[in-house]
């Protein structure tokens, strides 16, 4: 809306000034248009950057949550690793005990084997006594009993030695099996610990890399936003300066008397209320509805009734909100026209006017940045494009 009003002011100055004064007005209009175009692009860029930064912020917050979740998982894995380490330590202790026991059993087995070999050698060298020889060589019954008991002891000793060797051999086998089992458990626990540590480290590193990348991108966007905001401030200052210069030009030229001028007819049923360019049309403008058209003319230009009718509404600057001094005419059949931002009125409420009668004068009352007429057409109270009636 600011651009439209400033453009209206430029057009008003252009219509007012003649000779040497017209050239500065055209220069100001060109400068203002260029600055406004740059300002529009800068603001668009600022909006894009702001949206992008918000999106990156949301992604960074989500990744921060993922990092926190991974740290919680890390604590759980640490607890599992500690449990596995305890089992590993127990298996290692069992392995150490088993190794010592195996060494003892092996030493016993070695001694038993030596004794068995020696006994076998002795039997081989002396020959094995049997029951027949004992009976033949015995000198009597008592000697026979003694020799039989001796023979039984020798056989029992042989069996004990063999049994001892077998038992020690079995102990060695069992010990070796336990050691293999303990070694397998140790290796499995170590592999599990290493696998979980690697998976956790990889996941955390990946999330942290993404988070660092997003933080870096967001910082670059924020730096660009600061530059754009600075450029926006500079452009706004330039626009304000040009606006002030235009206002001064308008003030210097405001004392010239302005005639009503010839009536301007169009192709519609209404006449133009003032004779000037349309600087802002009917419809959506900067996100809101512009319910009429803005016609750029100098302050003090007489406003004509677009058609015959009755003044049904007249409000001062403090009553109409942004419309300033505001007049509405009723033309019958649900058709009305309204005229805003007037500097003063020329027709009172309830007064009947003919088409072309002066009802007020152009100004810049209400929400306005330059002299112009805001003209509306309403059909049964609904705003309608005035160009369809002019």
C-alpha positions in Angstrom: 0.0 0.0 0.0 2.9 2.3 0.8 4.2 2.0 -2.8 0.8 2.8 -4.2 0.4 6.0 -2.1 3.9 7.1 -2.9 3.3 6.5 -6.6 0.1 8.6 -6.2 2.1 11.4 -4.7 4.5 11.2 -7.5 1.7 11.4 -10.1 0.2 14.3 -8.2 3.4 16.2 -8.3 3.8 15.4 -12.0 0.4 16.8 -12.8 0.9 20.0 -10.7 4.4 20.9 -11.8 5.1 22.5 -15.1 8.3 23.6 -17.0 11.4 23.0 -14.9 9.5 21.6 -12.0 8.3 18.5 -13.9 11.7 17.1 -14.5 12.6 16.7 -10.7 9.3 15.1 -10.1 9.9 12.5 -12.8 13.4 11.9 -11.4 12.0 11.4 -7.9 9.4 9.0 -9.3 12.0 6.9 -11.0 14.2 6.9 -8.0 11.3 5.9 -5.8 10.3 3.1 -8.1 13.8 1.7 -8.2 14.2 1.8 -4.5 10.8 0.2 -3.9 11.7 -2.6 -6.4 14.9 -3.3 -4.5 13.1 -3.1 -1.1 10.5 -5.6 -2.3 13.2 -8.1 -3.5 15.1 -7.7 -0.2 12.0 -8.3 1.9 11.2 -11.4 -0.2 14.7 -12.7 0.3 14.4 -12.0 4.1 11.2 -14.0 4.2 12.8 -16.9 2.4 15.8 -16.8 4.8 13.6 -16.6 7.9 11.6 -19.6 6.7 14.8 -21.6 5.9 16.4 -20.8 9.3 13.2 -21.9 11.1 13.3 -25.2 9.1 17.0 -25.8 10.0 16.3 -24.9 13.6 13.6 -27.6 13.7 15.9 -30.2 12.1 18.7 -29.3 14.5 16.3 -29.7 17.5 15.3 -33.1 16.2 18.9 -34.2 15.8 19.7 -32.9 19.3 16.9 -35.2 20.5 18.4 -38.1 18.5 21.8 -37.4 20.1 20.2 -37.4 23.6 18.5 -40.7 22.7 21.8 -42.2 21.5 23.4 -41.1 24.8 20.7 -42.9 26.7 21.3 -46.0 24.5 25.0 -45.6 25.2 24.3 -45.8 29.0 22.2 -49.0 28.4 25.0 -50.5 26.3 27.5 -49.5 28.9 25.6 -51.4 31.5 25.4 -54.4 29.2 29.1 -54.1 28.5 29.9 -54.0 32.2 27.8 -57.2 32.7 29.6 -58.9 29.8 33.0 -57.7 31.2 32.1 -59.3 34.5 31.3 -62.5 32.8 34.5 -62.2 30.8 36.5 -61.7 34.0 34.8 -64.7 35.6 35.5 -66.8 32.5 39.1 -65.6 32.5 39.4 -66.5 36.2 38.0 -69.9 35.5 40.4 -70.3 32.6 43.3 -69.4 34.8 42.2 -71.9 37.5 41.7 -74.5 34.8 45.1 -74.0 33.4 46.7 -74.5 36.8 44.6 -77.6 37.4 45.5 -78.9 34.0 49.2 -78.4 34.8 48.8 -80.3 38.1 46.8 -83.1 36.5 49.2 -83.4 33.6 52.1 -83.7 36.1 50.3 -86.4 38.0 49.5 -88.2 34.8 53.2 -88.0 33.8 54.2 -89.5 37.2 51.5 -92.2 36.9 52.6 -93.1 33.4 56.2 -93.4 34.6 55.2 -95.6 37.4 53.1 -97.8 35.1 56.0 -98.1 32.6 58.3 -99.1 35.4 55.9 -101.6 36.7 55.4 -103.1 33.3 59.1 -103.3 32.8 59.5 -105.1 36.1 56.8 -107.6 35.2 58.4 -108.2 31.8 61.8 -108.7 33.3 60.7 -111.0 36.2 57.9 -112.7 34.5 54.3 -112.8 35.6 53.6 -115.3 38.4 50.5 -117.4 37.9 48.4 -119.7 40.2 49.9 -122.9 38.9 53.5 -122.0 39.7 52.4 -120.8 43.1 50.8 -124.2 43.8 53.7 -126.2 42.6 56.4 -124.3 44.3 54.6 -123.8 47.6 56.2 -125.9 50.4 53.0 -126.2 52.4 49.6 -124.8 53.1 50.8 -121.7 54.9 53.3 -120.9 52.2 50.6 -121.4 49.6 48.3 -118.9 51.4 51.1 -116.4 51.7 52.0 -116.7 48.0 48.3 -116.4 46.9 47.9 -113.2 49.0 51.1 -111.8 47.5 49.8 -112.5 44.0 46.5 -110.8 44.7 48.3 -107.7 46.0 50.4 -107.5 42.8 47.2 -107.8 40.7 45.5 -105.1 42.8 48.5 -102.8 42.5 48.4 -103.2 38.7 44.7 -102.4 38.6 45.1 -99.4 40.8 47.9 -98.0 38.7 45.9 -98.5 35.5 42.8 -97.0 37.1 44.8 -94.0 38.3 46.1 -93.4 34.8 42.7 -93.7 33.3 41.2 -91.2 35.9 44.0 -88.7 35.3 43.5 -89.0 31.5 39.8 -88.3 31.9 40.5 -85.3 34.2 42.8 -83.9 31.5 40.1 -84.3 28.8 37.5 -82.6 31.0 39.8 -79.8 31.9 40.7 -79.2 28.3 37.0 -79.2 27.4 36.3 -76.6 30.2 39.2 -74.5 29.0 37.9 -74.5 25.4 34.4 -73.6 26.6 35.8 -70.7 28.7 38.0 -69.5 25.8 34.9 -69.6 23.5 32.9 -67.6 26.0 35.7 -65.1 26.3 36.0 -64.6 22.6 32.2 -64.3 22.1 32.0 -61.7 24.8 34.9 -59.8 23.4 33.3 -59.9 19.9 29.9 -58.7 21.2 31.5 -55.9 23.2 33.5 -54.7 20.1 30.5 -54.9 17.9 28.2 -52.9 20.2 30.9 -50.3 20.7 31.5 -49.9 17.0 27.7 -49.6 16.2 27.2 -47.1 18.9 30.2 -45.0 18.0 29.2 -45.1 14.3 25.6 -44.0 15.0 26.7 -41.2 17.4 29.3 -39.9 14.9 26.8 -39.9 12.0 24.2 -37.9 14.0 26.9 -35.5 15.3 28.1 -34.9 11.7 24.6 -34.2 10.5 24.0 -31.9 13.4 27.3 -30.0 12.9 26.5 -29.6 9.2 23.1 -28.2 9.9 24.5 -25.8 12.5 27.0 -24.6 10.0 24.4 -24.0 7.3 22.1 -22.2 9.8 25.0 -19.9 10.8 25.6 -19.0 7.1 21.8 -18.4 6.7 21.7 -16.2 9.8 24.7 -14.2 8.5 22.9 -13.7 5.2 19.8 -12.6 7.1 21.7 -10.0 9.0 23.1 -8.6 5.7 19.6 -8.6 4.2 18.1 -6.9 7.3 20.9 -4.2 7.1 20.1 -3.7 3.4 16.4 -3.5 4.2 17.1 -0.8 6.8 19.2 1.2 4.3 16.5 1.0 1.6 13.7 1.9 4.0 15.8 5.0 5.0 16.2 5.9 1.3 12.4 5.5 0.7 11.7 7.7 3.7 14.1 10.3 2.4 12.5 10.3 -1.0 9.0 10.4 0.5 10.0 13.5 2.6 11.3 15.2 -0.5 8.1 14.5 -2.3 6.1 15.8 0.6 8.2 19.0 0.6 7.6 19.4 -3.2 3.8 18.9 -2.7 3.8 21.4 0.2 5.6 24.0 -2.0 3.1 23.5 -4.8 -0.1 23.2 -2.7 -0.9 26.9 -2.7 -1.7 27.0 -6.5 -5.5 27.1 -7.1 -6.9 24.0 -8.8 -9.9 24.1 -11.2 -12.5 21.4 -11.3 -11.4 20.6 -14.8 -13.5 19.0 -17.6 -15.8 16.1 -16.8 -14.2 12.8 -17.9 -16.6 10.3 -19.4 -15.8 6.6 -19.8 -17.6 3.6 -21.3 -19.8 3.0 -18.2 -22.7 4.8 -16.6 -20.6 6.9 -14.2 -18.3 9.8 -14.9 -14.8 9.8 -13.3 -14.9 11.6 -9.9 -11.5 13.1 -10.7 -9.3 13.1 -13.8 -6.1 11.2 -13.0 -4.2 7.9 -13.4 -5.3 4.8 -11.4 -2.3 3.9 -9.3 -3.8 1.0 -7.3 -6.6 -1.2 -8.6 -9.4 -3.2 -7.0 -8.6 -6.6 -5.5 -6.1 -8.3 -3.2 -3.1 -6.2 -2.4 -0.3 -7.2 0.1 -2.5 -9.9 1.6 -5.7 -8.0 2.1 -8.6 -6.7 0.0 -8.4 -3.3 -1.6 -12.1 -2.5 -2.0 -11.7 0.4 -4.4 -9.3 2.2 -6.8 -6.8 4.9 -6.0 -6.7 7.9 -8.4 -3.7 10.1 -8.2 -4.4 13.9 -8.3 -3.1 16.9 -6.4 -4.5 18.0 -3.0 -7.4 20.4 -3.4 -8.7 18.8 -6.7 -12.5 19.0 -6.7 -14.3 15.7 -6.4 -17.4 15.3 -8.6 -20.4 13.0 -7.9 -20.0 10.0 -10.3 -23.8 9.9 -10.7 -26.9 11.7 -9.3 -27.8 10.7 -5.8 -28.1 11.5 -2.1 -25.4 11.9 0.5 -26.3 9.0 2.9 -23.1 8.9 4.8 -20.6 11.5 5.8 -17.8 10.9 8.4 -15.0 13.0 9.6 -11.4 11.8 10.0 -11.9 10.6 13.5 -15.0 8.6 12.7 -14.1 6.6 9.6 -10.9 4.9 10.7 -8.4 4.7 7.9 -10.7 6.4 5.3 -10.3 9.9 6.7 -13.0 12.4 5.6 -15.4 10.0 3.9 -18.6 10.5 1.8 -21.0 7.9 0.4 -23.8 8.6 -2.2 -26.8 6.4 -2.7 -27.9 6.2 -6.4 -30.9 3.9 -5.9 -31.3 0.2 -6.8 -28.8 -0.8 -4.1 -26.0 1.1 -5.9 -23.7 3.4 -3.9 -20.4 5.2 -4.5 -18.0 6.3 -1.7 -15.1 8.9 -1.7 -12.3 8.7 0.9 -9.3 10.8 2.1 -10.9 14.1 1.3 -9.3 17.3 2.6 -12.8 18.8 3.1 -16.5 18.4 2.2 -18.6 20.4 -0.3 -21.9 18.6 0.2 -23.7 17.8 3.5 -25.4 14.7 4.7 -28.9 14.2 3.2 -28.2 16.6 0.4 -29.3 15.6 -3.2 -26.6 16.1 -5.9 -26.6 15.8 -9.6 -24.0 14.0 -11.6 -20.9 16.1 -11.9 -21.6 18.3 -8.8 -18.6 18.9 -6.5 -19.1 17.0 -3.3 -15.6 17.5 -1.7 -11.9 18.0 -2.3 -8.9 15.6 -2.6 -6.6 15.4 0.4 -4.6 12.9 2.5 -6.7 12.3 5.6 -6.9 8.9 7.4 -4.3 6.3 6.5 -2.6 7.9 3.6 0.9 8.5 2.4 0.2 10.9 -0.5 -2.7 13.0 -1.9 -5.2 10.8 -3.9 -8.9 9.8 -4.1 -9.9 6.4 -2.9 -13.1 5.6 -4.9 -15.5 2.7 -4.2 -18.6 1.3 -5.8 -20.9 -0.9 -3.7 -23.7 -3.1 -4.9 -26.1 -4.0 -2.1 -23.3 -3.2 0.3 -20.7 -5.4 -1.4 -17.6 -3.8 -2.9 -17.4 -4.1 -6.7 -14.6 -3.1 -9.1 -15.4 0.6 -10.0 -13.8 0.3 -13.5 -16.8 -1.7 -14.6 -18.9 1.5 -14.1 -16.5 4.2 -15.3 
